[in-house]
């Protein structure tokens, strides 16, 4: 990798002051499980790396009944999985975290890093750019090997899928993120944190180049039953082909409101309001769960080689709904 400056601030103010106003010249180092790979492959070549591991304000996991769950950006996946109150209150989130199959990555990888990791699209990872265009401006993905690419939100120019394991569950649970930059802190609903880039200079999230992610705030899950269901090609370390996270707000056995969010099917975690509408006001049955699964993919537009993901997403939603109704078991 190229030579770079290295800084290790101890406060969020120091960290932000070390960041540049445009993407690429500076990068943040937390767990490093994604950044180091990007740098070794020369996909990013920062002039300065800002290590935020010593910023104590970014650490800590706290749960209170009235406020919910507070996850510092530097909380590791292992810390999240091992937290007894998080396991009890947020099954969907824990199931998503446990899906990160490598103990090494769970020990080093952070909540903030999971949300901010770059796409795993093999065109991007092999140096063809975020939008993977040829010399004439056409898409390499649309006309190429798109087995693992988007089936929703894929009208172009982005065809990759969002790689976050935690985001679908957190969005289904109504999470917010706090960001910090030169102008101070700002709060954003997590579903608005992710954006579909239009140019190669864009990133896949609403974070500005000189901002850092401080924490994730998950509201209390009173009367909410949740679950995450992932479909994988193999159980070893890999990203899912499809994931579905469901949060059901219950009134007795009847669903008052529902949130359904798909993962690994679109350039952003994909909310499925069609499925939510099917579920609202009804009691969960296998037929209803199947109907919700069908509704969730009603707008899918598969590419030439990934139509199989439509059926996987349909089944993932059905099974997540059934699991959530049973308390996430």
N, C-alpha and C positions, 0 to 999 in steps of 0.2 A: 504494500500500500504506500501511498505518497506520505511524505513527512508532514506533520501538522503540529500546531501549538496545542498544549494541553493545560486546561485550567480546572481547578477543583474548588469552587465556591462553597461557602457554608450557609448562605442565606439565599432566599428566592430573589431578593433584590440584586445581589451580586451576580447570580446566575443570568438573570434577564439582561443585565448590563453588558454581559460578555457575548450576547447573541447579536447576530447581524440582522439587518432589515430586509434581507432577501434570502431565499432558500438556497442552500448549497454551500455557502462559505463557512457556516458553522453548523455543528450537529450536537445534539444532547446524548450523553452516555448515561444509561441507567443500568439495567441488567446486561445490556450489550449483546444479547442473543441474536438480534437482527442487525444492528449497526455494524458490528465487526464483519459480518458476512458481506454486507453491502460495500464496505471499504476495501476488503480483500479482493473483491471482484471489480473494483474501480467503478461501481455504480454510483457511489457518492465519493467525492474527494474533498472533504472539508479542509479549510485552512486552520480551523480551530475546533477542537473537541472539548465540550464543557461537561465535565463529570459532575453529576448532581447527587451522587450517592451520600455526600456529607451534609446535605440540606435536611436537617431534622424535621422541618415543617412538612416535608413530603412523605414522612413515614407514619406508621401507626394505623391500626384498625380498631374502630370503636363502634359498639352497638348500644343504643339506648331505646327503650320501648317507645318513647315519645317522638324521637327524631329519626330513628332508623339506623342505617349502617353508613359509617364514614370510612372510606378506603383511601388512604394516602396513595399518591401516584407510585411510590416506591414499595408499597406492600407487595410481597412476592406471592406468586400463585400458591406456593406451599403454605404460606401463612394464612391465606384465605381458606384453603381447603381444610386446614386444621382448626379453624375458629369454631367453637361449639355453637355459639349463638347464630352465626351465619349459616351453619349447617341446618339448624332447626328452622330458621325463618325463611330462608331463600334456597330451596332445593334446586330450582332451575339454575341459579348461579353456581352452586357447588357442582352440579352435574356437568356444567360447561367447563369449569376449572379442572375437574377430574379427567375430562377428555383430553387434556394436554398430557400426553402419555409418558413423556420423558421426565423422570425424577430430577435429572440435572437441570432441565429447563424450568420445571416448577420451582426449583430452589433458587435460580438466578433471575428468571423472567419476572417482570413486574406487571401490575395491573395497568399502569400507564403505558408501559411498553406494548402490552397486548393491544390496547386501543389504538396506538399510534404506529404499529408496525406497517411496513410497506407491502404492496401486493406480492403474492407468490407466483404470479403469472410467469410462465417460463420465457415468454418473449421479453418481458421487463427484466427478469433476472439474467438474461443472456445478452443484455445491452442494446435491445431494440427500442428502448424508450417506454415510457409509461403508457402511451397510446398505441405503440407498436405499428407505426405506419411505414410503408415502403417509400421509395424515392419519388413516386408519382403521387403520394398522399393517400393511397389506398390502405385499407386495414390488412395487416398481416394475419390478424386473428380471424376476421370474418371469412377469409378465403383459405385459412390454414388449419392447423391442428388446434381445435377449440374444445376438446373433450371436457376440460375442467373450467370452462369459462361461463359467463353469465347467461341465464335464461330469462331474467327480468331486468328492467332498467338498462337494456343493452341496445338501444337505438343508435348508440355511438356518440362520441368517438371512443368511449371507454368500454372495454369488454371484460376486464378482469373481475374477480370476485373479492369482496372485502374479506381479509383473512382473520379478523378478530374472533377468538373463541368466546370471549365474555360479552361482547357487545349485544348480540341478540337477546340474551337473558336480561342484561341490565336495562335495555330499552323496554322490554316487556314489563319489567318491574318499575318503570317510571323514573329511572335514574337521571341525575343531572351531573354535570362536571363543572368544576371551578377552574378557570384559567387565570393566569397572572402574566401581565406584561408591563411595559413602561407606564401605562396609564392606570395601573392598579389591577384589581381583580374583577372578573366578570363571570357570570353564571350562564350556563347554556344547557338546555335539554339535550340529553345525549343523542337523541335521534336527529338533532340539528347539527351535531358535531361532525357528522360524516357528510361529505359532498362528492358529487361526481365531477371529476376534473374535465375541463374543456380543452386545455392546452398542456404541453409538456412542462410548462413552468408551474403549473398548479400542483397542489398536494391533495390528498384524499380526505382531508379533514379541515375544519374551520379554524384550527390553530394558526396563528400568525407566526412568521419566522422568528420574531423576537418575544414569543410567549412560551410559557411552560404550563403543563397540566398539573394542577395542584392536588386535586382530590376528586373522588367520585362519591356522590351522595345518593343513597338508595332509600326511599321512603319506607316507613313501616309496612309490613305485609299482613296486617290484621285482616282476617277474612279472605285472604288471597291464597290460592293454591297455584303452585307453579311447577313447571317441568321443562327440561331441555332434552330433546331427542336428536341424536346425530347418526348419520349413515356414513360409514367409513368403508374404504376399500380393504383396509387391514387394521389390525388392532395396534400394531407397532406405531412409533412416532410418525404421525402424518396429520395433515389437515383433513377435516371431513369433506365428503363430496357435497353434503347438504346437512343443514341443521335447522331445527325449528324450536323456538322458545315460546312458551304459552304461560300467561298469567290470568287466572280466572278469579274475578271478584264475585263471591258467592253470597246469596241470600237463602240460607237453608241449602237445599239441593239445586236451587235454580241459579243460573248464571246471570248476575246483574249486568256486568260488563266483562269484556274479554280483550286481552291484547295478544296478538299473534305476530311474531317476528321471525323471518327466515334469515338464515346465514349461509354464506358461500354460494349464493345464487345470483348475486347482483353486485355492482361496484360499491354499494352501501348496504348495511343491514336493512333488509326489506320488510317494511310493515305490510301486513295483509288485512286491510280493512274489510275486504269482502268476506274473509273467514270470520272476522270479529262480528260482523253483522249477522251471519248465520248462527253464531253461538248465543248472542245476546237474548236474554229472556227465556232460555230453554234449559232443560235438564239434560246432562250429558248421557248419551247412549252411544253405542258403537256406530250406529247409522248416522247420528248427528256429527260425530267426530270425522267420519268419512266424508260427509258433506262439506264440513269445514276445510278438510284437506283439498277437496276438489275446488272449492272457491278460492283457496289461497293461490292456486296456480292458474286461475282462469285467464289471467292476463299474460301468461308466460309466452315467450317467443324464442324458442330454442334456435341455436345456430346449427350448422350442418352436421356436427358430430356430438352434440350434447343433449339430444332430446330425452335420453334416459333419465336426466336429472329432474324432469317434470314429474315422473312417477315417484322418484325418490322423495321429492319435496312433498308430494301429496301424502305419502305414507308417513313421513316424519311428522307432519302436522297432526295427522290422525292419532298417532301414538303418543305425541306430546300432550294432546288434549286428554286422552284417556289416562295418562300418568298423572297429569295435574289434578284431574278430578278425584284421583285416589290419594291425593296428598303428596304427589311427587315421587311415590315409591316405584 
